[in-house]
């Protein structure tokens, strides 16, 4: 039983599939009940596995239209809440005689497919079993040619220690007048509810003409709109064209504009900047991100995460004195947390993506001063992503990006391999604060070089975790504790995935999970777990599943001990209650 935020969990699911739906030209929309509790006790790993399968099937069998992932509160008592989750698609549908059969057995005739996302490969029959283990129900309604609705209803305990709400309230923007212009009714309804939930006055238009009419009427009535949220992919007049029309009107040109888009190319991004659009956001947009951007746009009540103090300006410029825009491509939550914290501390703007495809998309939309690229990511790895970025730079005549490889390997030859793959620098994980500063100093100075990199050497001292913690500088201690807070939640979930992969004899997933967990072991100076993870990777690369399985059992035992050591460290530093 873990404390989790259901909306955040669903946002992570939507992020996983965002690239796939963009390629298919369909919408993936998240709709969450405003009354749904933000802090529940339950099994988020099982929930994720179920949603990976349900949303994955919806994406596979939907060629046009939309997929909606809904969450709503059914009932709530003092200690329990029942949540109804729905995955609604406009796909091919399921014939009536097949509906009962799809939950019966995991066969080749099922609609289930093995997926890269999360590595689950779960069939609908297993989804049903997992649902029943959580005392829930899973049902389907469908019509051939019109689509399907899978409904998951689960009771959860309410968290006794909910902590601090992630979304702040800003009294300064009460009654802010907002217009949403989107030709998709579901999107209009969702963004309207969000804005109304924050105390804004919100109206909606289904096309550009209606939007302009509402803007003009409000101005004439001396009750002008202050913010317009535009969808880019509208039929007829798109978002950028509507923004251009708005800017051409003297009475409307001072409006604040936000643009939401499934995908923007570089020329569209430049046009958005020319039109004075405050921000262009990639859909699907998280609730917290949209609020952050609105608060930033009006300069009030911004979240702490985006209000880091500007660094002082000594000379000469170094990584901690000149603001950079940094892209971090990293699929591991612990490593994401460390990189983001350190970069924010240095005063830099940070964008985090979880795979190579998203890194490429970001590069085509905006310029970055530095890209920290994990080598081994699911789908498109760091090497492949770098090759594609270099191809785009050459084809479109773009400025060369400064790409720094990040890898958990610390072996001779890794630096040369990174350079051979057209990367500019190299850091071994877990990187230290000074090591990161050195790399960023090069980005600040704009010196892109292919010189041989210094060998970082062994990075894990032979010490207990407590001794290792004591040996660190203050900045590194803070980052280790922050990583521990993430690790104690993420590693148990990763172990579940590894155990599932072992049961299913999924050698690629075993290798990937071993690599992921090995990287975490490096952060916490656990030499033995790191060594075992490497042995599993080698065995899997050789196709020797029989050799890997016994090592995995020892690996999991040692991971459990590592979690205990981390909990002891958190208690000894007074951080064990932080959520």
GIBELUR-V196891 format. One record per helix or strand of 3 or more residues. SS is the DSSP state (H for helix, E for strand). FROM is the first residue (numbers start at 0). TO is the last residue. If there is no record, write none. Layout:
# GIBELUR-V196891
SS|FROM|TO + SS|FROM|TO
This chain:
# GIBELUR-V196891
E|1|3 + H|5|23 + E|26|31 + E|39|41 + H|43|59 + E|65|75 + E|79|88 + H|95|98 + H|100|102 + H|116|118 + H|123|132 + E|136|142 + E|146|157 + H|170|172 + E|176|180 + H|184|196 + E|200|204 + H|207|219 + E|226|230 + H|238|246 + E|255|260 + H|265|273 + E|278|281 + H|286|297 + H|303|305 + E|324|328 + H|332|344 + E|348|352 + H|355|364 + E|369|373 + H|381|395 + E|402|406 + H|413|419 + E|424|427 + H|432|443 + H|464|470 + H|473|503 + H|506|522 + H|526|540 + H|544|571
